[in-house]
Amino acid sequence: MLEFLGLLPGQRAAGLLALVEDGRSQEAIERMGLVITSKEGTADVTQALVAKDWDLKVMERMGLMVTQEARSARMKVLKENGCGREAFLREGLSAPFEGHTNAVYSVCVTPDGKHVVTGSEDSTARIWLLSDGSHVRTLQGHTGNVRSVCVTADGKHVVTGSDDKTARIWLLSDGSLVRTLQGHTGIVVSVCVTPDGTHVVTGVERQDRSHLAAVRRLARAHPRSAARRRC
């Protein structure tokens, strides 16, 4: 790359772009060892390279400025190309789970690391593949915000808590509702399952702003002398 010696950073960036326009591949140019010694004035070059399907990590190694605008544009390109989650993560990009129509309040990963469960203000919980972010199924039935989600240690059930004053237990495998835990005196803001999978613990916030925690058996639809304590 002798022809780039003595050039200013902006000139080097322009020369890099000229190589791209000349048909040189990303791999070929990277092997040349070209490094832009200053990020100043390189944002436009970065945007042009994003349009050419360049990897953000390669641009960073070359010293180009990678702006948030460039990251957003690159994410759009990867989505249009049908790339999976690994492609996003490889370039240091977040790969959002898209589908909820309102705020997401709670997130949980299944014990086997294959799925993500989310609870939302849109009154649903959703199950996604962690590997590529694809939507697997929607858990519908709550009539209020889903504040909390939890997965049992064996990975078989999802427990959700909602503003509709219920907690619900679902089969992760097909999304079917197993049972509804009723009788809460306020919105269910938190749910958790004991490690042995025998009990569900729910946290409740009432209108008078007092708080309760309730313990119920996972295998029963209604509490059997449910133990409660003030928090």
Buried (B, 14 or more C-beta within 10 A) or exposed (E): BEEBEEBEBBEBBBBBBEBBEEEBEBEEBBEEEBBBEEBEBBBEBBBBBBEEEBBBEBBBEBBBBBBEEBBEBBBEBBBEEEBBBEBBEEBEBEBEBEBBEEEBBBEBEBEEEEBBBBBBBBBBBBBBBBEBBEEBBBBEBBEBBBBBBBBBEEBBBBBBBBBBBBBBBBEBEEBEEBBBBEEBBBBBBBBBBEEEBEBBBBBBBEEEEEBBBBBBBBEEEEBEEBEBEEE
